[in-house]
Amino acid sequence: MEHNNTFALQIAKELQLDTHHVANVVRLLGEGATIPFIARYRKEMTGTMNEELIAAIQKRLEQLVELEKRKESVLDSIREQEKLTPELEQKILDAKTMQEVEDLYLPYKPKRRTRAAIAREKGLEPLAAQLMAQHTNDVARLATRFVSQQKGVNSVEEALQGAQDIMAEWVSENINGRNRIRKIFHTKGEISSSVIKGKEEEGKTYQQYFNFQEPISKAPSHRILALFRAEEEGVIKLKVKVDDDHAIDTLERIFLKSNNASSELVRKAVADSWKRLLEPSIENEIRALYKEKADETAIQVFAENLKQLLLAAPMGQKRVLAIDPGFRTGCKVVILSETGALLHNETIYPHPPKSDVIGSMRKVKSLVDAYKVEVIAIGNGTAGRETEDFIRYIKFDRDITAVMVSESGASVYSASKIARDEFPDYDITVRGAVSIGRRLMDPLAELVKIDPKSIGVGQYQHDVDQKKLGESLDQTVMSCVNAVGVELNTASQQLLSYVSGVGPSLASNIINYREENGGFKSRKQLHEVPRLGDKAFEQCAGFLRIHDGDNPLDQSAVHPESYHIVEKMAKRLNVNVSELIGNKELIAKIDPKEFTEDHFGLETVNDILKELEKPGRDPRKSFEAFEFDKDIRSIEDLKSGMTLNGIVTNITAFGAFVDIGVHQDGLVHISQMADHYIKDPNEVVHLNQKVRVKVLQVDENRKRISLSMRL
């Protein structure tokens, strides 16, 4: 508890937040509250912090807890060696960063038998200390006393060399020296690469890095990750370098205290320490640091893209005919009910080699009529544009909307255990078509069934720290699911598992209860679900919706803990709760200040009033249909200067990829996204956004398309 108070003070100072509010967040997190719950239902306690701020507090709290654990581990290790002094203990306890702790621990860290360790075994440490003091000019006479065949020191030269090895290690472990060298790496360091001989053809993807150099502080995250990937694949040699003379001169200014023979030995020790110990050590540290920063940027990009994809506008509950297009194997067609249930499936062959266009048209028209289809979803993969053209050529008896849907990740879902369990009697192509149709109806509900890393909206996602990536993406999915809310009686187990406080185990229990009892009539029934206790109920209840249940408030985001406030409002107006919901005139008569309580302030009451106006409101935008330019089907059709319709499929630190309907996304570089300078592509575009782009350049051989949004 004492640690938590200290942590809260430090975090509040670092993030420039109110200490009391940060302390409340730390306490709530410690009690098992989720970020969506804290942000939505504990606004008075946090000063209305959003999820991003609460997540930042959580992240920093985890770092401080890890730092504290490391300090304890380091102190225990030094204590066991019987080398822990009160001064050293205080320095470790006062350390503010992991780097400080590791620097303080470095001289005591168990090492393999180094040259310095061997010299110490030979009793040469006192000689090293006297030479380091640089008071003597007669180093040979000083070293003579340490010559001992019994200890393995056979000459003055061996004694001096051993002492020099010890001094080199001291130089490499000196905190001041390490910090100065770090600063040089940060300000003057160059990251450079050269191709490994014989790898030119195999690694031509990385051709731009065959002879490359750039200040590491200016290298963007995507380039850092590309360089590390090329090195990992054995294509290039990678080096982070600083000027040797500058580094050695900096160290000499720290360690050289005189101008005599012992000083000359210290000078040699400094040069040896730099080349053999300090340079490789700090280079590895710098590489790791910039890789970690690049990972963080890439993970942020992925998380933001995923959020935009998950919160894409849903078509809603419509009768859907979904098509997973193909040439040789045909187009798999499925019919889905308004709730996404599979009603029918079959295969048509409108494309070569069979080219049964007439028969396929009749079949589609027959299915549309028989099942009263309202919308057609077409996967955007192989044969997608051709299938779209085929569908638009059919003359239906009424207006039928046809929409191209991203297939990204659909194949992963099709082959997954989730899909096999849901459709054990159908093959992968049927499951893929179902996924395409469902993601048009409700992208969020369908995409949560797929590992977020497989959705394909990231940048170098396989190269970044997988644990951190997984945690970030899970947090993003949870945020989106809870922002939208989940229908308790129809949600899949995967969707329920992302609800605040639920998780996979309770989600399974909810599904089992639903199947055994015919669904939930009220949120109160959640208490009857095995292992769903009071804490879990508190965390999840407000995010779960029940339409047509016993209590009209169960369809809203009003938390059950606040129902009594709504009941007071209704009583004051002399109406029942159901009459109050959705009645703007009645709601306008309510003064929120009259309904605040000790634990429910103005923010909560205002949130309740917004919910009463539009219960269970969906934060996602309304669906808009989209069409590619009809005359553009392949990369060969593109010409510089064309202006086309496109849809944003991926956003990176260096720009955005746009699908223009030619089976190869084009790149809008960040410099071509706006008429003014921008630092972040997310300032201008979001995933699935419809845009107009101009073709700048087409490289058919390399399948690269350069686009501009500066029309």
MARFITOR-22872 format. One line per 10 residues: number of its first residue (from 0); their letters; for each residue x, y, z of C-alpha. Coordinates in nm, 3 decimals. Layout:
# residues N
NUM) a) X:Y:Z; ... .
This chain:
# residues 711
0) mehnntfalq) 0.000:0.000:0.000; 0.285:0.234:0.092; 0.452:0.156:-0.240; 0.127:0.234:-0.424; 0.105:0.578:-0.261; 0.467:0.649:-0.357; 0.402:0.526:-0.711; 0.088:0.742:-0.740; 0.286:1.051:-0.636; 0.558:0.979:-0.889 .
10) iakelqldth) 0.315:0.901:-1.175; 0.108:1.212:-1.103; 0.423:1.424:-1.119; 0.550:1.261:-1.440; 0.216:1.279:-1.623; 0.120:1.616:-1.469; -0.205:1.480:-1.325; -0.391:1.533:-1.000; -0.233:1.311:-0.731; -0.567:1.220:-0.573 .
20) hvanvvrllg) -0.713:1.109:-0.906; -0.403:0.905:-0.991; -0.411:0.741:-0.647; -0.774:0.645:-0.710; -0.685:0.490:-1.046; -0.397:0.296:-0.889; -0.629:0.169:-0.614; -0.906:0.073:-0.859; -0.659:-0.114:-1.081; -0.525:-0.291:-0.773 .
30) egatipfiar) -0.879:-0.399:-0.686; -0.918:-0.560:-1.028; -1.114:-0.289:-1.208; -1.069:-0.275:-1.587; -0.976:0.036:-1.784; -1.315:0.058:-1.966; -1.501:0.027:-1.633; -1.291:0.295:-1.460; -1.325:0.536:-1.755; -1.702:0.483:-1.792 .
40) yrkemtgtmn) -1.831:0.438:-1.438; -1.582:0.603:-1.202; -1.551:0.949:-1.356; -1.574:1.139:-1.029; -1.287:0.935:-0.884; -1.061:0.996:-1.184; -1.151:1.352:-1.280; -1.307:1.213:-1.604; -0.983:1.058:-1.731; -1.019:0.884:-2.068 .
50) eeliaaiqkr) -0.900:0.529:-2.137; -0.570:0.649:-2.286; -0.472:0.829:-1.967; -0.576:0.540:-1.744; -0.379:0.301:-1.967; -0.074:0.530:-1.939; -0.104:0.519:-1.558; -0.137:0.141:-1.567; 0.167:0.105:-1.791; 0.383:0.330:-1.574 .
60) leqlvelekr) 0.260:0.153:-1.260; 0.367:-0.183:-1.405; 0.710:-0.037:-1.488; 0.753:0.097:-1.134; 0.648:-0.238:-0.982; 0.902:-0.415:-1.206; 1.168:-0.161:-1.104; 1.095:-0.227:-0.737; 1.123:-0.603:-0.788; 1.454:-0.562:-0.969 .
70) kesvldsire) 1.591:-0.344:-0.690; 1.506:-0.613:-0.434; 1.668:-0.881:-0.650; 1.986:-0.674:-0.698; 2.010:-0.590:-0.328; 1.971:-0.958:-0.236; 2.246:-1.056:-0.480; 2.495:-0.797:-0.351; 2.400:-0.880:0.010; 2.480:-1.249:-0.053 .
80) qekltpeleq) 2.823:-1.143:-0.178; 2.867:-0.951:0.151; 2.952:-0.637:-0.048; 2.644:-0.425:0.026; 2.732:-0.097:0.197; 2.473:0.146:0.337; 2.575:0.401:0.071; 2.531:0.152:-0.217; 2.198:0.031:-0.078; 2.068:0.389:-0.064 .
90) kildaktmqe) 2.185:0.460:-0.419; 1.998:0.151:-0.546; 1.684:0.240:-0.349; 1.695:0.598:-0.486; 1.746:0.487:-0.850; 1.471:0.619:-1.078; 1.525:0.395:-1.380; 1.609:0.033:-1.457; 1.924:0.155:-1.630; 2.047:0.322:-1.310 .
100) vedlylpykp) 1.989:0.002:-1.114; 2.174:-0.209:-1.372; 2.467:0.035:-1.381; 2.498:0.020:-1.002; 2.477:-0.358:-1.011; 2.727:-0.403:-1.296; 3.044:-0.431:-1.080; 2.874:-0.699:-0.865; 2.696:-0.888:-1.140; 2.814:-1.250:-1.169 .
110) krrtraaiar) 3.028:-1.275:-1.484; 3.208:-1.541:-1.677; 3.582:-1.550:-1.607; 3.697:-1.225:-1.763; 4.054:-1.109:-1.812; 4.002:-0.876:-1.515; 3.874:-1.164:-1.298; 4.181:-1.374:-1.381; 4.406:-1.077:-1.295; 4.228:-1.038:-0.960 .
120) ekgleplaaq) 4.285:-1.405:-0.884; 4.653:-1.334:-0.935; 4.638:-1.060:-0.670; 4.683:-0.767:-0.909; 4.391:-0.549:-0.795; 4.604:-0.343:-0.547; 4.849:-0.270:-0.833; 4.561:-0.159:-1.054; 4.434:0.071:-0.778; 4.775:0.235:-0.734 .
130) lmaqhtndva) 4.820:0.283:-1.106; 4.467:0.425:-1.136; 4.560:0.686:-0.873; 4.837:0.799:-1.115; 5.083:0.912:-0.846; 5.391:0.725:-0.968; 5.621:0.751:-1.264; 5.819:0.433:-1.189; 5.559:0.177:-1.279; 5.812:-0.104:-1.328 .
140) rlatrfvsqq) 5.936:-0.081:-0.968; 5.576:-0.073:-0.844; 5.486:-0.379:-1.051; 5.794:-0.579:-0.938; 5.633:-0.640:-0.598; 5.349:-0.825:-0.768; 5.562:-1.063:-0.973; 5.506:-1.411:-0.830; 5.550:-1.740:-1.011; 5.338:-1.903:-0.742 .
150) kgvnsveeal) 5.045:-1.677:-0.841; 5.117:-1.708:-1.213; 5.265:-1.358:-1.262; 5.598:-1.427:-1.426; 5.714:-1.077:-1.523; 5.664:-0.705:-1.473; 5.497:-0.693:-1.813; 5.243:-0.959:-1.708; 5.172:-0.771:-1.385; 5.114:-0.444:-1.569 .
160) qgaqdimaew) 4.897:-0.612:-1.832; 4.682:-0.776:-1.563; 4.645:-0.443:-1.381; 4.552:-0.281:-1.710; 4.279:-0.544:-1.765; 4.134:-0.463:-1.423; 4.144:-0.088:-1.495; 3.973:-0.145:-1.831; 3.687:-0.320:-1.651; 3.662:-0.036:-1.398 .
170) vseningrnr) 3.638:0.213:-1.684; 3.362:0.009:-1.850; 3.164:-0.013:-1.524; 3.192:0.354:-1.429; 2.842:0.510:-1.423; 2.961:0.857:-1.527; 3.157:0.714:-1.820; 2.871:0.495:-1.937; 2.628:0.789:-1.926; 2.866:1.011:-2.127 .
180) irkifhtkge) 2.908:0.740:-2.392; 2.533:0.683:-2.404; 2.483:1.052:-2.471; 2.732:1.039:-2.759; 2.547:0.742:-2.910; 2.215:0.926:-2.882; 2.340:1.254:-3.028; 2.613:1.140:-3.272; 2.545:0.770:-3.327; 2.509:0.644:-3.685 .
190) isssvikgke) 2.326:0.326:-3.780; 2.485:0.174:-4.088; 2.440:-0.143:-4.291; 2.622:-0.327:-4.564; 2.516:-0.627:-4.768; 2.671:-0.965:-4.684; 2.865:-1.089:-4.984; 2.663:-1.335:-5.191; 2.326:-1.224:-5.048; 2.258:-0.954:-5.309 .
200) eegktyqqyf) 2.003:-1.153:-5.511; 1.839:-1.335:-5.221; 1.797:-1.013:-5.025; 1.701:-0.774:-5.306; 1.390:-0.672:-5.108; 1.633:-0.485:-4.883; 1.836:-0.335:-5.168; 1.806:0.017:-5.027; 1.996:-0.101:-4.716; 2.289:-0.266:-4.898 .
210) nfqepiskap) 2.501:0.044:-4.829; 2.311:0.262:-4.587; 2.392:0.511:-4.313; 2.179:0.749:-4.104; 2.185:0.917:-3.759; 2.009:0.665:-3.535; 1.821:0.942:-3.353; 1.654:1.040:-3.682; 1.577:0.690:-3.812; 1.197:0.634:-3.820 .
220) shrilalfra) 1.058:0.326:-3.650; 0.969:0.144:-3.971; 1.328:0.177:-4.096; 1.474:0.052:-3.769; 1.249:-0.254:-3.787; 1.331:-0.313:-4.155; 1.705:-0.299:-4.080; 1.673:-0.542:-3.790; 1.465:-0.777:-4.003; 1.723:-0.768:-4.284 .
230) eeegviklkv) 1.996:-0.845:-4.030; 1.788:-1.129:-3.879; 1.745:-1.279:-4.227; 2.121:-1.272:-4.280; 2.114:-1.020:-4.566; 2.306:-0.730:-4.410; 2.559:-0.652:-4.140; 2.427:-0.385:-3.905; 2.633:-0.154:-3.689; 2.563:0.139:-3.460 .
240) kvdddhaidt) 2.881:0.348:-3.448; 3.020:0.664:-3.296; 3.356:0.828:-3.366; 3.626:0.631:-3.177; 3.847:0.933:-3.112; 3.556:1.134:-2.970; 3.452:0.847:-2.741; 3.807:0.780:-2.616; 3.875:1.153:-2.564; 3.554:1.177:-2.356 .
250) leriflksnn) 3.663:0.884:-2.138; 4.018:1.017:-2.099; 3.882:1.344:-1.964; 3.710:1.143:-1.691; 3.993:0.904:-1.599; 4.324:1.078:-1.678; 4.438:1.276:-1.373; 4.809:1.328:-1.438; 5.079:1.308:-1.701; 5.321:1.033:-1.604 .
260) asselvrkav) 5.395:0.669:-1.677; 5.100:0.539:-1.472; 4.874:0.784:-1.658; 4.999:0.636:-1.983; 4.888:0.290:-1.865; 4.548:0.432:-1.770; 4.529:0.582:-2.121; 4.593:0.237:-2.269; 4.333:0.084:-2.035; 4.077:0.344:-2.149 .
270) adswkrllep) 4.139:0.266:-2.518; 4.122:-0.108:-2.450; 3.806:-0.068:-2.241; 3.638:0.131:-2.518; 3.711:-0.115:-2.795; 3.677:-0.443:-2.608; 3.414:-0.372:-2.342; 3.236:-0.038:-2.350; 3.163:0.004:-2.722; 3.002:-0.341:-2.770 .
280) sieneiraly) 2.813:-0.311:-2.439; 2.664:0.033:-2.508; 2.603:-0.050:-2.875; 2.393:-0.350:-2.769; 2.211:-0.133:-2.518; 2.141:0.138:-2.778; 2.025:-0.118:-3.033; 1.787:-0.268:-2.777; 1.659:0.077:-2.675; 1.585:0.194:-3.031 .
290) kekadetaiq) 1.433:-0.143:-3.118; 1.205:-0.108:-2.815; 1.106:0.246:-2.924; 1.041:0.124:-3.278; 0.833:-0.162:-3.137; 0.626:0.082:-2.933; 0.557:0.300:-3.239; 0.465:-0.001:-3.454; 0.239:-0.139:-3.180; 0.067:0.200:-3.147 .
300) vfaenlkqll) 0.010:0.209:-3.525; -0.128:-0.146:-3.521; -0.355:-0.075:-3.222; -0.493:0.244:-3.379; -0.557:0.066:-3.711; -0.724:-0.223:-3.531; -0.944:0.016:-3.335; -1.060:0.186:-3.655; -1.129:-0.150:-3.820; -1.323:-0.285:-3.521 .
310) laapmgqkrv) -1.529:0.032:-3.497; -1.607:0.038:-3.870; -1.968:0.117:-3.952; -2.192:-0.193:-3.934; -2.450:-0.267:-4.202; -2.677:-0.395:-3.924; -2.926:-0.680:-3.922; -3.000:-0.752:-4.287; -3.067:-1.068:-4.487; -2.730:-1.118:-4.662 .
320) laidpgfrtg) -2.605:-1.316:-4.958; -2.226:-1.346:-4.911; -1.978:-1.460:-5.173; -1.624:-1.590:-5.130; -1.500:-1.539:-5.489; -1.280:-1.776:-5.688; -1.196:-1.873:-6.046; -1.121:-2.244:-6.086; -1.288:-2.354:-5.763; -1.590:-2.129:-5.821 .
330) ckvvilsetg) -1.758:-1.874:-5.596; -1.892:-2.004:-5.265; -2.234:-1.847:-5.196; -2.406:-1.844:-4.855; -2.731:-1.694:-4.730; -2.729:-1.549:-4.377; -3.029:-1.455:-4.166; -3.061:-1.114:-4.000; -2.881:-1.259:-3.695; -2.600:-1.413:-3.901 .
340) allhnetiyp) -2.729:-1.772:-3.900; -2.634:-1.984:-4.202; -2.950:-2.064:-4.402; -2.813:-2.199:-4.730; -2.489:-2.253:-4.924; -2.381:-2.358:-5.272; -2.119:-2.289:-5.539; -2.153:-2.100:-5.866; -1.901:-2.084:-6.155; -1.941:-1.751:-6.338 .
350) hppksdvigs) -1.568:-1.716:-6.421; -1.319:-1.912:-6.635; -1.252:-2.196:-6.681; -1.622:-2.298:-6.650; -1.768:-1.954:-6.732; -2.127:-2.056:-6.650; -2.241:-1.694:-6.647; -2.609:-1.750:-6.736; -2.658:-2.039:-6.494; -2.482:-1.847:-6.215 .
360) mrkvkslvda) -2.696:-1.537:-6.277; -3.015:-1.741:-6.258; -2.901:-1.906:-5.936; -2.810:-1.577:-5.764; -3.137:-1.414:-5.874; -3.332:-1.716:-5.750; -3.159:-1.707:-5.409; -3.212:-1.331:-5.372; -3.586:-1.376:-5.441; -3.633:-1.692:-5.235 .
370) ykveviaign) -3.461:-1.564:-4.923; -3.563:-1.197:-4.959; -3.197:-1.090:-4.964; -3.136:-0.721:-4.889; -2.762:-0.691:-4.948; -2.482:-0.884:-5.120; -2.134:-0.904:-4.961; -1.841:-0.987:-5.191; -1.493:-1.075:-5.065; -1.222:-0.849:-5.206 .
380) gtagretedf) -0.962:-1.122:-5.270; -0.895:-1.324:-5.585; -1.173:-1.274:-5.843; -1.334:-1.012:-5.619; -1.361:-0.734:-5.879; -1.474:-0.979:-6.146; -1.743:-1.113:-5.911; -1.853:-0.758:-5.829; -1.892:-0.687:-6.204; -2.089:-1.010:-6.246 .
390) iryikfdrdi) -2.328:-0.923:-5.960; -2.384:-0.566:-6.082; -2.476:-0.701:-6.427; -2.771:-0.900:-6.284; -3.111:-0.730:-6.316; -3.287:-0.776:-5.981; -3.656:-0.698:-5.923; -3.563:-0.440:-5.658; -3.263:-0.237:-5.543; -2.999:-0.467:-5.398 .
400) tavmvsesga) -2.686:-0.315:-5.243; -2.361:-0.493:-5.336; -2.060:-0.426:-5.114; -1.695:-0.531:-5.137; -1.575:-0.659:-4.799; -1.216:-0.702:-4.681; -1.120:-1.069:-4.660; -0.819:-0.997:-4.438; -0.806:-1.268:-4.173; -1.109:-1.457:-4.309 .
410) svysaskiar) -0.894:-1.757:-4.404; -0.749:-1.762:-4.050; -1.101:-1.773:-3.906; -1.212:-2.039:-4.159; -0.940:-2.280:-4.045; -0.976:-2.201:-3.672; -1.122:-2.422:-3.400; -1.390:-2.154:-3.342; -1.512:-2.191:-3.703; -1.488:-2.572:-3.693 .
420) defpdyditv) -1.691:-2.584:-3.372; -1.958:-2.353:-3.516; -1.975:-2.522:-3.858; -1.847:-2.880:-3.815; -2.030:-3.004:-4.125; -1.902:-2.738:-4.367; -1.568:-2.684:-4.536; -1.332:-2.387:-4.517; -1.483:-2.205:-4.817; -1.832:-2.201:-4.662 .
430) rgavsigrrl) -1.693:-2.072:-4.332; -1.498:-1.804:-4.521; -1.810:-1.684:-4.702; -2.002:-1.674:-4.372; -1.725:-1.463:-4.217; -1.735:-1.219:-4.511; -2.111:-1.175:-4.475; -2.103:-1.138:-4.100; -1.824:-0.882:-4.098; -2.039:-0.663:-4.324 .
440) mdplaelvki) -2.330:-0.690:-4.078; -2.118:-0.630:-3.767; -1.738:-0.600:-3.814; -1.669:-0.596:-3.440; -1.866:-0.910:-3.355; -1.697:-1.106:-3.635; -1.340:-0.976:-3.610; -1.309:-1.060:-3.239; -1.306:-1.426:-3.345; -0.973:-1.374:-3.520 .
450) dpksigvgqy) -0.635:-1.329:-3.354; -0.583:-0.951:-3.393; -0.230:-1.014:-3.524; -0.380:-1.201:-3.821; -0.606:-0.918:-3.936; -0.320:-0.760:-4.132; -0.343:-0.393:-4.040; -0.003:-0.371:-3.870; 0.347:-0.263:-3.956; 0.621:-0.525:-3.905 .
460) qhdvdqkklg) 0.393:-0.699:-3.656; 0.601:-1.018:-3.661; 0.919:-0.827:-3.574; 0.800:-0.649:-3.260; 0.783:-0.777:-2.902; 0.499:-1.030:-2.931; 0.399:-1.015:-2.564; 0.364:-0.636:-2.570; 0.185:-0.649:-2.905; -0.061:-0.908:-2.776 .
470) esldqtvmsc) -0.132:-0.708:-2.460; -0.186:-0.385:-2.656; -0.416:-0.546:-2.912; -0.618:-0.726:-2.646; -0.661:-0.396:-2.463; -0.771:-0.232:-2.790; -1.028:-0.505:-2.861; -1.160:-0.481:-2.504; -1.190:-0.103:-2.536; -1.386:-0.130:-2.862 .
480) vnavgvelnt) -1.615:-0.409:-2.743; -1.707:-0.220:-2.427; -1.749:0.111:-2.610; -2.013:-0.050:-2.833; -2.172:-0.277:-2.573; -2.269:-0.642:-2.612; -2.612:-0.804:-2.651; -2.609:-1.063:-2.372; -2.849:-1.310:-2.534; -2.691:-1.330:-2.881 .
490) asqqllsyvs) -2.319:-1.253:-2.836; -2.064:-1.521:-2.921; -1.830:-1.658:-2.655; -1.541:-1.468:-2.816; -1.727:-1.137:-2.799; -1.837:-1.195:-2.439; -1.481:-1.281:-2.335; -1.372:-0.923:-2.413; -1.640:-0.767:-2.193; -1.498:-0.591:-1.886 .
500) gvgpslasni) -1.454:-0.839:-1.601; -1.565:-1.147:-1.799; -1.281:-1.330:-1.978; -1.293:-1.668:-2.158; -1.395:-1.884:-1.859; -1.692:-1.672:-1.747; -1.792:-1.620:-2.112; -1.824:-1.997:-2.146; -2.031:-2.013:-1.826; -2.261:-1.736:-1.958 .
510) inyreenggf) -2.315:-1.927:-2.285; -2.391:-2.249:-2.093; -2.639:-2.067:-1.866; -2.803:-1.909:-2.171; -2.845:-2.247:-2.341; -2.984:-2.414:-2.028; -3.224:-2.133:-1.930; -3.335:-1.992:-2.264; -3.157:-1.659:-2.231; -3.146:-1.378:-1.976 .
520) ksrkqlhevp) -3.450:-1.175:-1.879; -3.253:-0.933:-1.662; -2.899:-0.833:-1.570; -2.972:-0.958:-1.217; -2.965:-1.313:-1.352; -2.591:-1.276:-1.411; -2.556:-1.346:-1.037; -2.684:-1.698:-1.112; -2.399:-1.771:-1.357; -2.146:-2.004:-1.190 .
530) rlgdkafeqc) -1.836:-1.821:-1.060; -1.967:-1.479:-1.166; -1.935:-1.300:-0.832; -2.008:-0.948:-0.715; -1.680:-0.805:-0.849; -1.729:-0.951:-1.197; -2.090:-0.832:-1.197; -1.981:-0.479:-1.105; -1.727:-0.477:-1.390; -1.942:-0.629:-1.666 .
540) agflrihdgd) -2.307:-0.543:-1.602; -2.308:-0.194:-1.755; -2.158:-0.318:-2.082; -2.407:-0.603:-2.135; -2.743:-0.526:-2.296; -3.075:-0.712:-2.277; -3.340:-0.597:-2.524; -3.703:-0.672:-2.438; -3.605:-0.778:-2.086; -3.787:-0.732:-1.756 .
550) npldqsavhp) -3.616:-0.398:-1.682; -3.606:-0.139:-1.963; -3.278:-0.001:-1.822; -3.106:-0.333:-1.901; -3.091:-0.232:-2.269; -2.892:0.081:-2.182; -2.540:0.160:-2.061; -2.680:0.279:-1.726; -2.508:0.063:-1.463; -2.740:-0.132:-1.227 .
560) esyhivekma) -2.570:0.048:-0.934; -2.734:0.369:-1.068; -3.084:0.235:-1.137; -3.216:0.390:-0.817; -3.119:0.736:-0.951; -3.331:0.683:-1.264; -3.617:0.558:-1.047; -3.595:0.880:-0.841; -3.606:1.085:-1.163; -3.914:0.897:-1.286 .
570) krlnvnvsel) -4.085:0.935:-0.949; -4.014:1.310:-0.944; -4.182:1.340:-1.287; -4.465:1.108:-1.181; -4.399:0.858:-1.463; -4.259:0.507:-1.474; -3.906:0.436:-1.595; -4.012:0.300:-1.935; -4.202:0.625:-2.008; -3.890:0.826:-1.927 .
580) ignkeliaki) -3.660:0.636:-2.164; -3.629:0.809:-2.501; -3.861:1.096:-2.399; -3.651:1.408:-2.465; -3.918:1.647:-2.335; -3.938:1.476:-1.996; -3.560:1.434:-1.974; -3.512:1.807:-2.045; -3.709:1.884:-1.728; -3.455:1.704:-1.509 .
590) dpkeftedhf) -3.196:1.912:-1.323; -2.896:1.679:-1.285; -2.771:1.864:-0.976; -3.078:1.745:-0.784; -2.981:1.379:-0.829; -2.614:1.376:-0.731; -2.510:1.160:-0.435; -2.192:1.084:-0.241; -2.068:0.829:-0.495; -2.248:0.957:-0.803 .
600) gletvndilk) -2.157:1.310:-0.906; -2.261:1.539:-1.187; -2.059:1.350:-1.451; -2.237:1.023:-1.376; -2.582:1.184:-1.365; -2.520:1.359:-1.700; -2.408:1.027:-1.850; -2.731:0.868:-1.724; -2.939:1.142:-1.889; -2.757:1.093:-2.223 .
610) elekpgrdpr) -2.827:0.721:-2.203; -3.194:0.778:-2.125; -3.224:0.990:-2.441; -3.072:0.718:-2.662; -3.047:0.392:-2.467; -2.770:0.159:-2.585; -2.656:0.408:-2.847; -2.392:0.276:-3.084; -2.084:0.501:-3.112; -2.006:0.369:-3.461 .
620) ksfeafefdk) -2.084:0.569:-3.775; -2.365:0.486:-4.015; -2.281:0.249:-4.299; -2.206:0.393:-4.644; -2.174:0.180:-4.957; -1.862:0.219:-5.173; -1.774:0.145:-5.536; -1.440:0.130:-5.719; -1.402:0.291:-6.062; -1.565:0.048:-6.308 .
630) dirsiedlks) -1.298:0.078:-6.581; -1.003:-0.002:-6.352; -0.953:-0.373:-6.280; -0.579:-0.444:-6.288; -0.247:-0.265:-6.241; -0.209:-0.259:-6.622; -0.514:-0.028:-6.644; -0.346:0.242:-6.434; -0.191:0.554:-6.585; -0.014:0.843:-6.414 .
640) gmtlngivtn) -0.250:1.133:-6.350; -0.567:0.923:-6.308; -0.797:1.020:-6.021; -0.970:0.722:-5.861; -1.188:0.609:-5.573; -1.003:0.425:-5.300; -1.044:0.289:-4.952; -0.776:0.307:-4.680; -0.667:-0.046:-4.586; -0.363:0.016:-4.366 .
650) itafgafvdi) -0.196:0.311:-4.195; 0.176:0.319:-4.114; 0.415:0.576:-3.975; 0.523:0.667:-4.330; 0.185:0.689:-4.501; -0.131:0.497:-4.585; -0.208:0.206:-4.817; -0.516:0.248:-5.034; -0.712:-0.021:-5.222; -0.811:0.114:-5.564 .
660) gvhqdglvhi) -0.955:-0.215:-5.689; -0.655:-0.364:-5.876; -0.557:-0.640:-5.625; -0.251:-0.438:-5.524; -0.277:-0.156:-5.270; -0.111:0.174:-5.358; 0.092:0.384:-5.114; 0.012:0.743:-5.030; 0.337:0.864:-4.876; 0.297:1.095:-4.577 .
670) sqmadhyikd) 0.430:1.384:-4.791; 0.138:1.330:-5.035; -0.142:1.315:-4.777; -0.210:1.686:-4.730; -0.112:2.026:-4.867; 0.056:2.105:-4.535; 0.320:1.922:-4.331; 0.189:1.644:-4.106; 0.373:1.423:-3.857; 0.118:1.145:-3.826 .
680) pnevvhlnqk) -0.097:0.996:-4.107; -0.377:0.945:-3.852; -0.420:1.323:-3.853; -0.560:1.292:-4.205; -0.708:0.946:-4.261; -0.861:0.654:-4.075; -0.898:0.289:-4.166; -1.180:0.205:-4.413; -1.207:0.574:-4.506; -1.327:0.642:-4.860 .
690) vrvkvlqvde) -1.078:0.869:-5.041; -1.005:1.014:-5.384; -0.647:0.959:-5.495; -0.431:1.052:-5.793; -0.194:0.798:-5.951; 0.162:0.935:-5.943; 0.368:0.640:-6.057; 0.316:0.272:-6.147; 0.590:0.007:-6.137; 0.427:-0.303:-6.286 .
700) nrkrislsmr) 0.735:-0.525:-6.242; 0.769:-0.455:-5.870; 0.390:-0.417:-5.827; 0.427:-0.075:-5.666; 0.175:0.204:-5.702; 0.246:0.556:-5.579; -0.060:0.765:-5.503; -0.136:1.117:-5.383; -0.427:1.270:-5.194; -0.311:1.616:-5.305 .
710) l) -0.546:1.639:-5.602 .
